[in-house]
Amino acid sequence: MPAVTSSSILPEVEFLCLIVRPRPDWIAAASLLRAGLDLDALMRLAEQYSVRPQLLKAFGQLGWESVPVAIRAECDGFQRLHLARMLFLTDMLRRVDTLFAAHRIPLVTFKGAALAATLYGDLSQREYGDLDILVSPEHVAEGERLLNALGFGGPLHDAQLRHTFLAYQRQYAFVNDAIRVSVDLHWHFNGVHSPFPLRPEDVWRDLVQVQMGDRSIATLGGANLALLLAGHGTKERWKKLGWVRDFAMMSERHPDLDWQAVFARARAAGCGNAVLLGCAVAHELLGTVMPPVLEPHVAHNGRVRGLAAAIVGTMRAGRTFAPKRPYLEDLDLCDRWWDKAGAVVRQGLTRTVGDYESWPLPPKLWGVYFVTRPLRLLAKAAGTGQAR
């Protein structure tokens, strides 16, 4: 595949790309380390891109060559906290799954610990800070009650407000402040405004099991995992190198994956470009082999190539993507112009927390927000260029 971009790359970013590949290039990485890197910048970038476990592993693989004592001490401190945090989150996931199973509520866990276990076989090989679970829509209310019983409080601390002004996100974040853990309760993988390549109903028909201590917990695998990672990465503009690594490792772990079928499913959902974009970014940054069946689609898709060039160029420069269209980042998931137009219209008509906070009304008058929201958005856009 022709290069997506010819942008220059910081040596520190190049080093990270070399070590997080599914098959790291230790020779090239050692050469860069000997040539001299800004190790403070390297540490900051590894944190920014969520690949600190891989950086520590690389330092060990290379014998901690050229790494000063202060940096090594910083790495040791991170490693201890990271391992403790991962074990704690895994135990909490087991507790949530046990409680939900006791009340006959099926759940699926994804990202986080499940992805670390299925892709890397090691819970410590990913950075993550919360738990993500998926339940059926009819089990959301009961799921909320069970999370409350475990000490997790829901957003807004009022179910009626939450269901009216946050349900469009199709997920709620429940936080236990005492232990600083968040559980994101999903019933879909994306909000109502934009399409997503993976449908929840497809997940329930094709689950795999991941072992967490003494419990076997349902998660995603194969084509469903490819669609999830492609959709999530595109939605977030692939701003973390760790996410690109996940996608590359998924491809490495599933060499027999039917990419034509994966692409067809995403395209049927209006999100085919998400799969192409994930493949293009992983190919350019980590040298992942582009699935031959998808090469012509990428080569002839100017929009995908343009997005890939912007994402790769931003990461190679050591920067973080900053959206130019606040609250409309999901538009990158839309292949078709009418899906984009529909997303913008739905965003303009959906009641949000911002509407309630700007003008608190009693529940009987909440229907007024359907009329006042477009006006508030126009005023907000005229004043600051942002709205929520």
Secondary structure, 3 states (H helix, E strand, C coil): CCCCCCCCCCHHHHHHHHHHCCCCCHHHHHHHHHHCCCHHHHHHHHHHCCCHHHHHHHHHHCCCCCCCHHHHHHHHHHHHHHHHHHHHHHHHHHHHHHHHHHCCCCCEECCHHHHHHHHHCCHHHCCCCEEEEECCHHHHHHHHHHHHHCCCECHHHCHHHHHHHCHHHCEEEEEECCCCEEEEEECCCCCCCCCCCCCHHHHHCCCEEEEECCEEEEECCHHHHHHHHHHHHHHCCCCCHHHHHHHHHHHHHCCCCCHHHHHHHHHHCCCHHHHHHHHHHHHHHHCCCCCHHHHHHHHCCHHHHHHHHHHHHHHHCCCCCCCCCCCCHHHHHCCCHHHHHHHHHHHHHCCCHHHHHHCCCCHHHHHHHHHHHHHHHHHHHHHCCCCC
